[in-house]
């Protein structure tokens, strides 16, 4: 797989903690809608966005899980999670949505370097 023109969106914020998660997902969806290849890397609290069982946000906040479920319709199928992020949150891969891929931490530097555009949220 060639990553030369791919976009990597790094999600670091938990659902409902700020607008950063939603903004990152929106950027990914817009790029994919314009034919760009997009991968998502969930780090730290951002992994919580991939939980199958999510608590609802405050009244008036949009749920995150429907947007995560919609990513595949936009051909965003690279939902990457480092093993250390799961370990830090005491989570198992089975708790994540279908399509999430656990990657070894030592592959992260090369993963980031392979992408032409990297955006952090």
N, C-alpha and C positions, 0 to 999 in steps of 0.2 A: 504494500500500500504506500502510495506517495503522499507525503504530508506537506509538500512544497507550498501549496496554496491553501492549506487548511487553516481554519480559525480554531484556536483553543480558547474556550471560555472557562476560567477558573472561578468556581463558586466557593466562597469561604464563610458565608453567613447563614445562620439557621433561619428556617422559615419564621416569619413574623418578628424577627429581631430588628429588622430595618427593611428598607426598600431594595437593598443591594441584591438579594437573591432574585427578586422579581425582575429587576433591571437586567441582571445577567441572563436570565431566561429569555427576556424580551429581545435582547441583542442577538442571542443565538437563533431565535425564531425568525427575526427579520433577515439575518444573514442567510439562513437556510432558504427562506422564501425567495431570495434573490439568487438562488443557485449555488451558494457557497457551501463547501463541506465544513461542517462544524462538529467538534468534539467537546464534551463537557468533562471537566475534572473537578470532583467534589473533594474539598479539603476541610479538615477541622469540623466545625459545626455545620458546614454546608452539607455534610453527609446526611444530616437529619431530614433534608428535603427528599431523600430517596426512600425513606421508611414507608413500608406498605401501610402501617398503622400510624396515622398522624392525628395529633390533637388539632382541634379547630383553633383558628386565630381569634383575636379580639373581634367583637361585632364590627361589621363593615369591612373586614379584611378578606380578600379573596383567598380561597384555599389554593395551596401550591400543588397538591397531588394531581388535580386535573391537567395542569400545565405540563407536569412531568409525563403524564400518560399520553399527552398529545405530541410529544417530541418525535416519536416514531413516524407520525404522519408527515413530518417535515424532513424525513430522512436523517434525523439526528439519532443515531443508534450507538454512539460511543459515549456511554455514561461510565466514567472511570472513577474508581475509588481506591486509594492506597490502603494496604492492609493496616498500616499504622493508625490511620484515621478510624478504622473499625475498632482496633484494639483500644485506642484512647477513649472511645465512647462505650466500650464494652458491648459492642454489637457483633452480630454474625451476618455473613453474606445472605443467608436465607431470609433475613428481616427486610432486605432491600427489594425494591420493585424489580420485576422481570426486566432483563436487559442490562442491569448494572454489572459491571465487570470489575473485579478486584484485581489490582495490579501490584506488583512488588515495588517497594519503596525505592530500590536501587535503579529502577527504570525511569523514575520521574525526571531527572535532569535531561536524559536523551529524549523523552517524550516532549518536553517543553521546547527543546532546541529544534526539533523536527518541524515545528509549526512556524509559518511565516508571521502570523499574527496571534498574539497572546493578550487576552484581556482579563483583568482581575476584578471580581465583584465580591 
